[in-house]
Amino acid sequence: MLGYGCMRFTKKGGSVDLDKAEREVMAAIRAGVNYLDTAYVYAGNEAAVGEILARNGCREKIYLATKLPHYLIRSADGAERMFQEELKRLRTDYIDYYLMHMLNDVTTWETLKNLGIEEWIEKKLASGQIRNIGFSYHGNSEMFLRLVDAYDWDFCQIQYNYLDEYSQAGVEGLRYAASKGLPVIIMEPLRGGRLVDLLPESAKALFAASGEKGRAGAAVQDVPAGMTPARQEGQTDEDMTPAKLAFRWLYSQPEVTCVLSGMNSMQMVEENIRTACESEPGCMTAVEMRLVERVKEEIARHVKVGCTGCGYCVPCPKGVDIPGTFRCYNAMYSEGKRSGRRDYLQCTAFRKDTASASQCVGCGKCESHCPQQIEIRKELKQAAAELETVGYKSVKKLIRLFRLW
């Protein structure tokens, strides 16, 4: 299922371009998209969604998801005030899917429980003001599994794409949540567009070559053993694009419930709807799977550390998120420094038990378990020097001071 991620509405003069957003959202709704995702902290976003739904009288036709910024509250009363503000912005009296926004560790959840948030949630569920309760997550697989088991959640939302298959919650988290009966909502299927616009030129060239082979009906090569794709093996679509491939990779996995896309053009809306209509569990062909692997290989050529995200190096005695650090460090060079540093801040500093690379004391325990034989201590030191800028350290101090995890 395709969901509409509203965070990336086009801005005009610092505010949401409401008329443009309305055209795009309504085109999606008319085509059958019925899940809209927003959040309290997306500037002007909830109000824009509320206005669009009110203008078109279609609140009852969609499932509405928004999020509580738990890191900004200090009590259940504070949660109630924010929730009522969200209802007012969204012009509704209930939320279909409500998330604890960026809940990244069990310790934070225990703190929230001590504030009375669990009892507050139960009252909202009983009253019908919240129909389903879940959480969105940025962190590692091990902590995600613990969070899934920490409460009787109705659903969850994770960052997941073919580059994050073994990082963040990863495929392990996806399958674990699904095995527990939790619908899994996918965010960042394109890594904020980085699996489209910021692909290495050599990776982009693979799509042009793939289209030519599709037109020629080229024979399959390098088919993985045991692969049983649903579509014709020897072909790939002539119009295969980076976005389409990334979405099909997700839709092909039966554990995926809904894929959010931050659409902000009619072209995106139309292409993503076509892809969703053409895709189903098991839809990836061997040719398409091989294309994914070749694109990943080209991206890997631009990384700094050959970490596969296997997780054998963790847990670190000092709490360093080693795979997460290397993922963000590599992203600095494959996707841009700003992108890598932003993700690093999100994954390491916005949690009660911080996971920064600079916490490494050089014990070497991690290196003895690394299948890639990476000099982890050396690489962590270099990663910390480049990721933990003055800005990072300042924001981290503010997070600790105001307890914003």
N, C-alpha and C positions, 0 to 999 in steps of 0.2 A: 504494500500500500504506500502511496505517495502522500506525504504530509507537507503542509506549507509552513516553513520556518520564516517567521515575520521579522526577525532581527535585522535583516539586510534590506529593508525598504529603502528606496531611493530618497535621499535628503535634498531639500531645496531651501537655501537660506538658513541652514542649520536645523530645519524642521522636516518632518516626514512630508514628502510630496504626496498628499492624500489622494488627489484625483488619479495620479498614476498608479499608486498602490491599489486603489479601489478597482481600476480596470483589470489589473493583473490578478488580484485575489478573486474577483468575481468570475473571471474567465476560468480560473482553476476550479472554483466551486461548481460552476455550470458543467464542467467536464467530469465532475464526480469526486474531486478532492474534498474531504470532509473533516480534516484534522488540521487545526491552526495552532501554532505554538508561539508564545510570546513570553515576556518576563517583566517583573517589576522594574528591573534596572536597565532595560532597554529604553533609552530616552525617547519619550513621546510615543512609544510603540503600542502600549496597551490602549491608550486613548485613541490612537489611529484605528486599531482593530475594532474597538468598540463603536467608533463612528461609522466605519464601513459596514459592520453588521447591522447597525441601527438604520442606516440609509436604505439598506436593501431588504430589511425584514427577514433575515435569514439565520438568526441566532439558533433556532431550533433545528436547522439543517446541518449543523456542524458540531464537532466535538472541539471544545475550547480548552487549551492547555496553557497554564501560566505558572509562575514559580515564586516561592517565598525566599527572599534573600535572608536566610537565617543568620548570616554573619552580621547583619545590621540590627538584630533584635537582642533584647536582654531579658525578656519575659514573655509569657504566653499572652499577656495583654498587648505587648508590642506586636506580636504576630497578628492578633486580632485587628489592631488598628491598620496594619499594612494590608491585611486581607480585605477589609471593608473598603479601603482606598482602591484596591484592584477591582473590586466589584463595581465601584462607581466609575472608574475609568473605562471598564469593559462594557458598561451598561447592561449588566446581567445580575441575576440573584443567585447564580450557582456557577461552579467551575467543574467541568467534566473530568479533567486530569490536572491535579495539583502536585507540584514537585517541590521538594527541598532542593534549592538551587545550589549546585556544586557542593554536594555533600561528599566529602572526600575521605573521611575516615570514621571508624567506629567511636573513637574518643570524642569527636565532635557530636555525634549522635547521642552519646551518653550525657554530654553536657546539656544538650537540648532537652533531653528527657528530664534532667534535674530542674530545668526551668518550667516544666509542666507542658511541654509541647506535645507529648504523646496523648495526654488527656484532652488537650485542645483539638487535636486531630480527630480523636474518637467522637467528640461532640459534633464536629463539623460533618463527619461522615454520617452520623445518626440523623442530623438535621437535613441532610441532602444538599447542603451548601457546597460540599465537596463530594464528588461522586466516586473518584478514584484517587488514591494517594501514592506517590512514588518519589523518586529522587533522580537527579542528574549527577553524573559522575565524571571526574577527571582524576586519574590516579593509576595505580598498578593493579594487576589481576588479583593478587592475594588479598588486598584490602577490599576489593570489590566483592569477592566471595563472602567475606565476613560481613559486609554491609547488607548483602542480600539476606543473610540469615539473622540479622539483628532486629528485624521487625517484620510483621506480616504485610509487606508491601503489595500493592495491586499491580504495579508496573515499574519499569526503570528506563532510564535514558542514558546511552553511552556514546562516546566518540568512537567510531569504528569505520574503517575503510581498508583498502588493500595494503596500505602502508602501515596501518595500526593493527594488523592482524595479530601480532604478538606483543603489542604494547598497549598502554592504557588498560581498560578492562579486557580487551582482546577477545579472540575466539573462545578462549577458555571461559571467560566471564559470560559471553553471549550464550554459550551452550549450557552453562550452569544455571543461569537465570531461566532459560527456557525449560530446563529440566524440572525447575521448581514451579513451573506454571506461570511465570511472569512474562507478560508481553514486553518485548524489548523495542524501544524507540531508538532509531539511529540518528545521531547528529554528526555534523562534519563529514558527510559522505565524500566530499571533494576536498577535504582539508581546507575549508574556506576559499575554495577556488584554486588551491595550489596544485591539485591534480589535473588542472586544465591549463590555466594561463601561465603558471610558473614551472611547468614541466621543462626539463632540459630539452634543447632543440633536437638532440638525437632521439629522445623519446617521442617527441611530436612527429618526427619523420616516420616512426614505425606505423603511425595511423594512416599516413598517406600510402605507405607501402602495403598495408593491410587492405586498404580499399581497392588497390590495383589487383591484389591477389583474389579478392572477393569477386571482382568483375570477371576475372579469368577462370574462376572456379579451381583455384590451385589445390593440389593434394595436401592432405594433412601431414605435418611433420612433427616429430617429438611429442607424440600423444602420450600423456601420463598413463601408466599402467592402471587398469581398473576403471578408467574414466568412461562414464556412460551419459554423455550429454544428451539433452532432449532435442536439440536442433541438428540440422544436417552437418555432418562432421567436416566436410572438405571446404567449407565456405565461412567467410566472415562478412558481415554486412558492408555494403559499399559505403554506407553513410555512418560507419562506426566512428564515433568521436570519443575523446577522452572522458567526457561526462557520461556518455552512454555506457561505456565499458565499466566505469566505476559503479554506476547504478546497477547494471546487470550483475556484477560480481556480488553485490549485496542481495538483490532480489533472488538470486539463485540459492541462497542459504535459507532453509525452512525455518530457522530459529528467528529470523528477522521479521518483526511485525509491521513496522512502519519506518520509512526512510524520509527524514526531513530534508527539504531543500530550501535554502535561503534565496528564493527567486525574486529578481528585481528587473526583469524584462519580459515582454511577451514571448520572445524567442525561447527563453529558458522555460517558461510555463509550458509552451507547446511541445518542446523537445522532451522535457521530463515526463509529461503526460503520455506521449507516444511510447517512450521507453517503458514506463510502468505498465501500459496496456499490453506490450509485447513480451513482458517478462513474467516468470513464475519460478517457483522452487525447482532447481535442477536445470535451469534454462541455459546455462553457460556451455558453449561447445568447447571441444578440446582446443580448437584454434584460438578461441577467445581466452581460454585459460593460459595458453602459451603466450599470448600477447600481453596479458597482465604480468606474467613472469619476466618477459623481456623489458617491459616498461620499468618494472622494479629494478632490474639489473642496471638499466641506464641511470636511474635515480641513484642507485648505490654507488655508481662510479663517482658521484659528486659528494660523497659523505666523508667525514673526518675519521670516524671510528667504525670498524666493521662489526658492530654489535647487532645480533639478530633478535634481541629482545627475548631470549629463551628463559631468562630469569634464574638460571642456575647460581648466579652470583649473589642472590638475595635469599633471606634477609640479611642486611648489613647490621653489624652490632651497634652502629651509631645511627641507623635509620636512613642512610643515604638511599635514595631511589636511583640506583645505578642504571638500569635500563632506561628509565625515564629521562635521566640526565643526558645520556648519550643520544637518545632520540631527539631531544631539543637541540643539543649541540650540533648534530648532523643537519637538523632543519635550518640552522643558521646559515649553512653553506649551500643547501639545496633549495631552500625556499626564501631565504632572506633573514638578516640578523634580527630585525624587529619581530618577525614571526616566531623565530626560535626562542627569543628571550621572553616574549609574552607567554608562550606555552610553558616555559620553565617556571616563571613566576606563579602561574596558575597551579601547576602540579606539585611544586615543592614548598611554597611559602604560605598558601592559603589552606593550611591545615594545622591543627593544634600541635602535632608532633611533626616538626618541619623535616624535610628530606633533602636539604641542600647538599651539593657536592663538597662544599667547604667543610662539612662535618666529618669528612673522612680523616681518620687518624693514621692511615697507612699500615693497618694491621696485616693486610695481604690475604685475609681469609677468602675474599671474593676471587682472587686470581687462581687459587688452587682448584676452583670449581668451574672455571670458564672454558667451555669447549673450543672457543675461538682463540684461546691463549692470548687474550688482549692484556696489555700492561695497564690494568685498570687503574691502579693508583696514580700512575703517570698521567693517564688520560683524564682522570677526574680532576687532577690539579689544573691541567690546561683548560678543561671545560669550565671549571669554577672561575678561572681568570677572565674568561670571555663572556660567560653568562651572568656572573654575579657582579654587575656594574654598580656604580655609585647609586644609580636609580633603583636597581634591584634591592640593594641593602637598605636604602631609605624606605622603600615601600614595605619591605619585610619588617622593619622596626615599627612602622605604623600599624601593620597587621597585628604584631605582638602587643603593642600598646593598647589598641582599641579592641583586641580579641576578635578580629574579623575572620577567623578561620571558620 
